[in-house]
């Protein structure tokens, strides 16, 4: 029996899941294009009742973006070594 997923989520075997995701270009910040990707990720995560996080490649976008449900990170401190970091490449 296979689990039902949001139609935005790609499935195992999709080539995008094997690619090395690229950093988000700085000139993409604040653009409608980036906002549309974030909106799709948020919708896909919201549609998965047991999902706690999603990465852009899971919706077919080969960029280094991930999103975590708020309750997962609620008690993390910014200086926690296991907290995600914004990197400048």
C-alpha positions in Angstrom: 0.0 0.0 0.0 1.5 3.4 -1.0 1.0 6.5 1.0 -0.8 9.4 -0.6 1.4 12.5 -1.0 0.8 16.1 -2.0 0.9 16.3 -5.8 3.7 18.8 -5.5 6.1 16.2 -3.9 8.2 14.3 -6.4 8.6 10.6 -5.8 11.6 8.3 -5.5 13.4 7.9 -8.9 12.9 11.5 -9.9 16.4 12.7 -11.2 16.2 16.0 -9.2 16.5 13.9 -6.0 20.0 12.7 -7.1 21.3 16.2 -8.2 23.5 18.2 -5.9 21.3 21.2 -5.1 22.7 24.7 -5.9 22.9 27.6 -3.4 20.1 30.2 -3.7 21.6 33.1 -5.7 21.7 36.3 -3.7 19.8 38.1 -6.5 16.9 35.7 -6.1 16.2 36.9 -2.5 13.0 39.0 -2.3 11.8 37.9 -5.8 8.4 36.6 -6.7 10.2 33.5 -8.1 11.7 32.6 -4.7 8.4 33.4 -2.9 6.6 31.1 -5.2 9.0 28.3 -4.4 8.6 28.9 -0.7 4.8 29.0 -1.1 4.8 25.6 -2.9 7.1 24.1 -0.2 4.8 25.4 2.6 1.7 24.0 0.9 3.3 20.7 0.3 4.5 20.5 3.9 1.0 21.5 5.2 -0.6 18.8 3.0 1.6 16.1 4.7 0.0 15.5 8.1 3.1 13.7 9.5 5.7 15.8 7.7 8.1 17.8 9.8 10.4 19.3 7.2 10.7 19.7 3.4 13.6 20.5 1.1 13.2 22.3 -2.3 14.4 19.2 -4.3 11.3 17.4 -2.9 9.1 19.7 -5.0 11.4 19.4 -8.0 13.5 22.5 -7.4 17.3 21.9 -7.2 18.1 24.7 -4.7 19.4 24.5 -1.2 16.3 25.5 0.7 14.6 23.7 3.5 11.6 24.5 5.7 10.8 23.0 9.1 7.5 23.1 10.9 7.6 25.8 13.6 7.0 23.4 16.5 10.2 21.5 15.6 12.5 24.5 16.0 10.5 26.4 18.6 12.9 25.7 21.5 16.2 25.9 19.6 18.6 28.7 20.4 20.3 30.5 17.5 23.7 29.6 19.0 22.8 25.9 19.2 25.5 24.0 17.1 22.7 21.8 15.7 20.7 24.7 14.5 20.6 25.4 10.7 22.9 28.2 9.5 22.8 30.7 6.7 25.9 30.3 4.7 27.5 32.7 2.3 29.3 31.0 -0.6 
